[in-house]
Amino acid sequence: GRVDVVFLPDDSLLVAWMEVERDTGQWRVRRVTREGQPGRALVVAECEDPGRAGRARLGVLGGDAVFAWTGHVRRRVRALLLSIAYGDPS
């Protein structure tokens, strides 16, 4: 659930979503090539109370991606800069 998608400069996609297992949530990202080949999913953040977690947003900054999300505690915005290796689908 809670999906966001952004086009990267090489026309691939970066997809973010929350995956919930038991009572713990994980924000994950995965790159998908323009041919539809998915890369491996990477955990970028964890959430102890996924039912109260906010939303994630992706953006592009130069050749990198920005992953921003809100946590359920104090609703603070957090952000990560994700380096993208072009030419590698994972």
Buried (B, 14 or more C-beta within 10 A) or exposed (E): EBEBEBEBEEEBBBBBBBBBEEEEBBBBBBBBBEEEEEBEBEEBBEBEEBEEBBEBBBEBEEEEBBBBBBBBEEEEEEEEEBEBEEEEBE
